[in-house]
Structures are given as C-alpha cells and as structure tokens.
Amino acid sequence: LSVVTSSLPSGVAQSVYAGATLQAAGGVSPYTWAVTTGTLPAGLSLNGTTGAISGTPTAAGTSNFTVTVTDSETPTPQTATKNLSITINPQLAVTTSSLAAGVVGTAYNQTLAATGGITPYTWSVTTGSLPAGLTLNAATGAITGTPTGPQVGTISFTVTVTDSESPTKTASANLSIVISAPALSITTQSLPGGNLGTPY
C-alpha cells in the first residue's frame, strides 16, 4: 500500500478550492483517509472515504501535514503515509499605485505589478486609454513606447489583471500618467550675414 499523490494544487483565500483527491495504490480497497500530523489550511476538509480535499480557504499561507491511508485488508489493515502541503495565495490585487511621468518624444517603460491569485496573469486597459504612443503588454504588464502627444497633462485609465484560477478572478486599479511636452527653446545659435541690395 502506498500514497501516490505527490503534490497538491495551490488555492486562493476566500475562493472555493479547485479540489484535489488523494490517490493510493496497492493494498485492499476501499481505503480510508485521515490527516494524522499537522492540519489542512483553515476552511478545507478531507473526505475520509473518497480522499477528496475541498472547501473554501479562509487565509493565505502554506500548511504542511501528513495524510495516512488505511486499506481493508484482514485481519490487519495496512497503512501508508505521505507528507504533503497546500499553499493558499492571497486574493488577487493590483499592487501598482502610481506610474512615472512621461515626456513627449522620450522613451517610456514602466511595469504593472500584482499579487495573489494564480499566475500567470493577463493585463488589459478596461476604461480610458493609455497616452498616445504607449502600449500595454498583456502578458508582462509592461507599459512601453514613446509618447507622441499632442495631448499632454494627466491621462487617467483603469487597468485590470486577470489570473489563471478556474474560474478566473480579476482585480482593477485606477491609474494615471502625467505626460508633459519637452521644454520649449529656441535652438538657432546664429544667423548668416547679408549683403546690401541682395534679398536675404
């Protein structure tokens, strides 16, 4: 008799756990399951008959525990154990709170950040639009490009991050980029001479 489950999927706090069912091999079925050392993440429970772990985790963190499977062999049932863990991630949130200013004609590069949920993330602009000349990389969250104007000032928009949880979760943040024009200056340094009576 042995426990063949080697790892368990991560979950997200306050979201229904995707679920996992412990698996065993050998011995005489049916099996009975129990957590014999440590505890499951708060909010999750183990079905002793099916080996299914389910529920809604209430807090983030990693829980380490030992599961024991007992078979139906007679007169002496066999047992087998396995050390496992489940990581519960925080709820999805955009952690970027502000973005650097940009200047028309100067290359711009800032990357949005998020925490929690299940990676990888997908980014999008869901309200408003980025300053002209800038684009958002949906996979990396990078805002890059060269502002072109002619609109300058504070340009506001909403970004939304979508995780890979099933079903997916989203989080949004209202952000803005201040775009300014380059300082106006006269670049002419000198003027050519002229000749009397000759058009200049």
Order of alpha helices (4+ residues) and beta strands (2+ residues): beta-beta-beta-beta-beta-beta-beta-beta-beta-beta-beta-beta-beta-beta-beta-beta-beta-beta
